[in-house]
C-alpha cells in the first residue's frame, strides 16, 4: 500500500488512539481535529513527511512497522500536548531539513521516493544529524545516570527517539518484536536462552 | 483530646501510629497533604501503551511545576500525582549551593514511592561519632535497636539473606530475590579478587513471599513488575497505605486528618510539656488546634526541624527545644549518583531471567571495614544490578530500517552498573533555617536550606569510582560509562540529621528514646534524629526508632510518668 493511502485511511483511527493515549476525551471528530491543529500540531504536508520518515526508520518487516502501529499520529499529538515550544520547533525544523535535503538531492518529496531511496537519503542525512558535537558550555553532562548525547541536529535525535520509544512501547512491538508481561508473577533468576528467546520489552531486572 | 498526635503519615508516622494504636492509645495522625487511597489512586494496572504521552510529563509542565522533582528517577506521568509542585511549595538555597528536595505531600508521604532498600545500621555506625569525633555520640548502640529492627522487618516484610557481616547486621528475612546468573558471575569474580567484599541480593521491603500476617492486612506476594513507585495494588511493598496505617486502623484507635498543615507546637512554659499543635487547613487556610498527651514529630527531617523552629516564642526566640542550637543543623544525605557501568563479556550468554525483580545487588561497605580508606573516615556501599542488554534501540546510535528491528531482537551481553552511596558527616553548617523574607501560601516562612558536601565526602568520590571500575575489571569487564559527578545534596532522598538524638542536652535535641530534652511529651522519630548517616538506606532505621520510641512513650504513659 502506498504511504499516502495508509496516511489517509488510518489517520482517523490513529487519532482515536492518540487521544486515548494523551488522555483527551473524544467529543466528536471536529473537535478532535481542531485539537490536533491547535498550537503546533503538524499540518498535512508535515504529517505526510512524518509518516514517510517514521516508516523509513522502523518499516514493516515480518512484524508491523511504526506507521502501522500509529506512531505518526502519536507524535503529532505529542507535539501538541507534550512538547515545549523549543522541542516542537526542533522537531518541525528537523523535518524541514529532511525535506530540504531530499529536494536538493532528488528534486522530489521525501514521501514520493521509493523505500530504497528514502532509506539512502535518510541514512546520509542521519550521519550528519547524529554527528557528535562538543557539549555546549553550561549544558548538563547527564540526566542523573544517563549520558546526554549532543549531536548536530538535536531535533532529528528527538524525532528519532520519539519514533523508537513510541514504537517499542506499542502493544504490537512489545508483544511481537519483544516480550512483555505486565504481571510476570514469580521471579525466575535463571532461564535457558533458546533460539526463540527475545529480550524483555522493559528494563530488567528492575 | 487524643492520647497521641502523630505529625506526618509517611514511613515513620505510619509505624508510630500503628505501634501507639496497638498499645491502646487513641491516636490522631495529621497529614499536610491530601487523602489518597490504596489501590484506587494507583496507576499500576495501565499497560505501557496506555500511559499518557508515553509516560512522560509535558515539558512545559515539568519546567513550571517540577524543576526540582524532575531530577528524581521515579518522576513520570504515572507517578506525577505523588510529587509536590515545586512552585507551590517553595524553599530557598544559596545561589551556588543547590539542594534537591524531593517530596510527596499526600497520605502516606514518600512511603508510596520509596526505593524500599532496607538495611540495618551496625555497631560500627552507632560508635562512629564517638570514635572519630565527628558529630555527637549516638545515645544508643546497636543492641538497643536490634530487637526493634527485628520487629519492624517482620511486620513490613524484608526479602533478604543472612550474610554474617559485622558492618551490615542480619535481620528477620523472607526469601531473598535471588541473583541472576550475570550477578552470580560478578559476585564470584569480585569476591575472589577482593576477599573483604561481598556482593549480595539487595534487601528490600517487597514481599517475595507474603506471610500470613501480611495477608491479613490484604497484602500479597510481589508479582515482579518493578513499577513499585506507582503504588502497588498487590500491596506487595510496604507503605503506610498498604501496611502500617491499615494495621493502625484495625485497632479502632486511629483518626486521620489530611490537608492539615502543622504550623507549630505550643509549650506550657511551666511544665515544658507540649499542650497543643496548631494546624492550618491546606484548603480553607483556617486555623485549628489539637490537643494530646504526647506528640510524635514524623514530618520528615526538614519539616520536623521547620516545625520546631516555627514554634518560636518570646521565651524561645530560636524555636522550641533548641537551647542546644542544633535544630536545623547537621543536615545530611548520602553521596549519590557516582555510577560505573561495564560490559561483562565472560558472563554466561546462555542464561536469562524472567520477571522484573524489585531490587538489585548490594555491595556492603568495605572501606574502613575490611580495607583501609585513604584520606577519609567512614565509607560507602554500592547498589546496582547486572542485566542482559538487548531490546529497544538507542536513538543516538546510528542506523535506521529493518536492521535496527532485527538487532533489537537479539540478546546482548551482560551489562553491570554499580552506584556508590557514601556516608556524609554531620556538619553544623549544613543547615535548615527559616527564611522570614519569604512566606508560603499559608503565611509561614519557607525553609532556607544550605548544604554541601564537605572535605571528607570529597575524598570519597575518586575511591568510589576507582573501586567501581576495579570490581568490574575483576570480573573481566570493560567500563563503558562512568558518572563522575556526585548528585546535588538531597537527590539521594535520604535527608536526615536536623534535630539529632544525643545524651547531652547542650549538644542534641532528643534523647536516647527520641524524647525531647526540653519537652518530656514530645518525641521525634524521623530522619531528623539521626546522629550520623551511615552509608545504608535509612528508612528501616527510622521505622525501628519509631517503634521503639512508641513502645517507650506508651510505657511512660502507663506508668503515669508522662
Interface residues (C-beta under 8 A of the other chain):
Chain A: X20 X21 X22 X23 X56 X57 X58 X59 X61 X63 X74 X78 X81 X82 X83 X84 X85 X86 X87 X119 X122 X123 X126 X127 X130 X141 X142 X144 X145 X147 X149 X151 X157 X160 X161 X162 X163 X164 X165 X166 X168 X169 X170 X171 X174 X177 X178 X180 X181 X182 X183 X184 X185 X186 X187 X188 X189 X190 X191 X192 X193 X197 X198 X199 X200 X201 X202 X203 X204 X205 X206
Chain B: X45 X47 X48 X49 X50 X51 X52 X53 X54 X55 X56 X58 X59 X60 X63 X71 X73 X177 X178 X179 X180 X181 X208 X222 X223 X224 X225 X226 X337 X339 X349 X350 X351 X352 X353 X354 X355 X356 X357 X358 X359 X360 X385 X387 X388 X389 X390 X391 X392 X393 X394 X395 X396 X398 X400 X401 X402 X404 X405 X406 X408 X409 X410 X411 X412 X417 X419 X481 X483 X485 X487 X491
